[in-house]
Amino acid sequence: MPYLLATDGARIAYDDVGEGRPLLLVHGWATHAGFFAPQIDGLAGQFRLIAVDLRGHGRSRPATGALTIERLARDIIELAAGLDLRDLLVVGWSMGAMVLWRALLDGLRDRVAGMVVIDMTPRVINGDGWTHGLRGSHPGRSAQVTLAGMSANWPAIGPRVAARIFAEGREVEQAILRRWAATEVAASDPAAMASLWGSMIAQDFRAALPALALPVLITHGHLSRLYSDATARALAALLAHAVTVGFDRSGHAPHLEEPALFNSTLIQFAAALPPPESDDPPNPGGTRPAGVQ
């Protein structure tokens, strides 16, 4: 299993399969790289797929110290530099989109040709005139949930988190997928998730996103239980070169709920990007740069 040895000594696990333009997959809160299995299986013939387990998730555990969006973004920047990834297409699902926005603003932009956002908002919490955040959220309630009970109540919270990933009405046909997701989310580290939740609800990218002049595909499920269709439109309005695509039978995870359609949509978006500057492998001879094991 390859991993990045981050500058603070943390080991960040990732998968690296396939050939072609590099495609970096960044998962959401309380999940891991395995939630991109339909992309890893279905797109390896067209892309070089790098799917990372963010710090504190999956195989990149345990994590020491407070976990923040900023720290996770630095890990992504270090991984891209360590693998010398260029002309990247980056995909961020939910919190993963926030991690990528922070990374792009902090230095990743020169390596990236385009971005795909999966069902995310630039500000999670509603209030002060903003209505495109998490359904039902408001500052007092969300802050209360963050540190007051998440660690102690994760056995109850985890299954609710997993259930809200998926659209209502498809419980029977998605039964196996939903059981797997519930098991994986339940295995998350409650303290790490509480720390990251606090960081995530403190973020507000609305003022910063207009500076990201790159092509962006905003994907969202019309049946999302977390964000409305208006959220995708509000996000697109902040970006200079964005298009939105809705998935009729998906909730918060169209890449899992309608994987074939999602993959073909991603391929079409990638085909419209400028071609990579070079098809040569970034690291001839099979050796790995410093920090990448």
Secondary structure in CASP SS format (residue, H / E / C, confidence):
PFRMAT SS
TARGET T0000
AUTHOR 0000-0000-0000
METHOD secondary structure of the structure
MODEL  1
M C 1.00
P C 1.00
Y E 1.00
L E 1.00
L E 1.00
A C 1.00
T C 1.00
D C 1.00
G C 1.00
A C 1.00
R E 1.00
I E 1.00
A E 1.00
Y E 1.00
D E 1.00
D E 1.00
V E 1.00
G E 1.00
E C 1.00
G C 1.00
R E 1.00
P E 1.00
L E 1.00
L E 1.00
L E 1.00
V E 1.00
H C 1.00
G C 1.00
W C 1.00
A C 1.00
T C 1.00
H C 1.00
A H 1.00
G H 1.00
F H 1.00
F H 1.00
A H 1.00
P H 1.00
Q H 1.00
I H 1.00
D H 1.00
G H 1.00
L H 1.00
A C 1.00
G C 1.00
Q C 1.00
F E 1.00
R E 1.00
L E 1.00
I E 1.00
A E 1.00
V E 1.00
D C 1.00
L C 1.00
R C 1.00
G C 1.00
H C 1.00
G C 1.00
R C 1.00
S C 1.00
R C 1.00
P C 1.00
A C 1.00
T C 1.00
G C 1.00
A C 1.00
L C 1.00
T C 1.00
I H 1.00
E H 1.00
R H 1.00
L H 1.00
A H 1.00
R H 1.00
D H 1.00
I H 1.00
I H 1.00
E H 1.00
L H 1.00
A H 1.00
A H 1.00
G H 1.00
L C 1.00
D C 1.00
L C 1.00
R C 1.00
D C 1.00
L E 1.00
L E 1.00
V E 1.00
V E 1.00
G E 1.00
W E 1.00
S C 1.00
M H 1.00
G H 1.00
A H 1.00
M H 1.00
V H 1.00
L H 1.00
W H 1.00
R H 1.00
A H 1.00
L H 1.00
L H 1.00
D H 1.00
G H 1.00
L H 1.00
R H 1.00
D H 1.00
R H 1.00
V E 1.00
A E 1.00
G E 1.00
M E 1.00
V E 1.00
V E 1.00
I E 1.00
D C 1.00
M C 1.00
T C 1.00
P C 1.00
R C 1.00
V C 1.00
I C 1.00
N C 1.00
G E 1.00
D C 1.00
G C 1.00
W E 1.00
T C 1.00
H C 1.00
G C 1.00
L C 1.00
R C 1.00
G C 1.00
S C 1.00
H C 1.00
P H 1.00
G H 1.00
R H 1.00
S H 1.00
A H 1.00
Q H 1.00
V H 1.00
T H 1.00
L H 1.00
A H 1.00
G C 1.00
M C 1.00
S C 1.00
A C 1.00
N C 1.00
W H 1.00
P H 1.00
A H 1.00
I H 1.00
G H 1.00
P H 1.00
R H 1.00
V H 1.00
A H 1.00
A H 1.00
R C 1.00
I C 1.00
F C 1.00
A C 1.00
E C 1.00
G C 1.00
R C 1.00
E C 1.00
V C 1.00
E C 1.00
Q C 1.00
A H 1.00
I H 1.00
L H 1.00
R H 1.00
R H 1.00
W H 1.00
A H 1.00
A H 1.00
T H 1.00
E H 1.00
V H 1.00
A H 1.00
A C 1.00
S C 1.00
D C 1.00
P H 1.00
A H 1.00
A H 1.00
M H 1.00
A H 1.00
S H 1.00
L H 1.00
W H 1.00
G H 1.00
S H 1.00
M H 1.00
I H 1.00
A H 1.00
Q C 1.00
D C 1.00
F C 1.00
R C 1.00
A C 1.00
A C 1.00
L H 1.00
P H 1.00
A H 1.00
L C 1.00
A C 1.00
L C 1.00
P C 1.00
V E 1.00
L E 1.00
I E 1.00
T E 1.00
H E 1.00
G E 1.00
H C 1.00
L C 1.00
S C 1.00
R C 1.00
L C 1.00
Y C 1.00
S C 1.00
D H 1.00
A H 1.00
T H 1.00
A H 1.00
R H 1.00
A H 1.00
L H 1.00
A H 1.00
A H 1.00
L H 1.00
L C 1.00
A C 1.00
H C 1.00
A E 1.00
V E 1.00
T E 1.00
V E 1.00
G E 1.00
F E 1.00
D C 1.00
R C 1.00
S C 1.00
G C 1.00
H C 1.00
A C 1.00
P H 1.00
H H 1.00
L H 1.00
E H 1.00
E C 1.00
P H 1.00
A H 1.00
L H 1.00
F H 1.00
N H 1.00
S H 1.00
T H 1.00
L H 1.00
I H 1.00
Q H 1.00
F H 1.00
A H 1.00
A H 1.00
A C 1.00
L C 1.00
P C 1.00
P C 1.00
P C 1.00
E C 1.00
S C 1.00
D C 1.00
D C 1.00
P C 1.00
P C 1.00
N C 1.00
P C 1.00
G C 1.00
G C 1.00
T C 1.00
R C 1.00
P C 1.00
A C 1.00
G C 1.00
V E 1.00
Q C 1.00
END
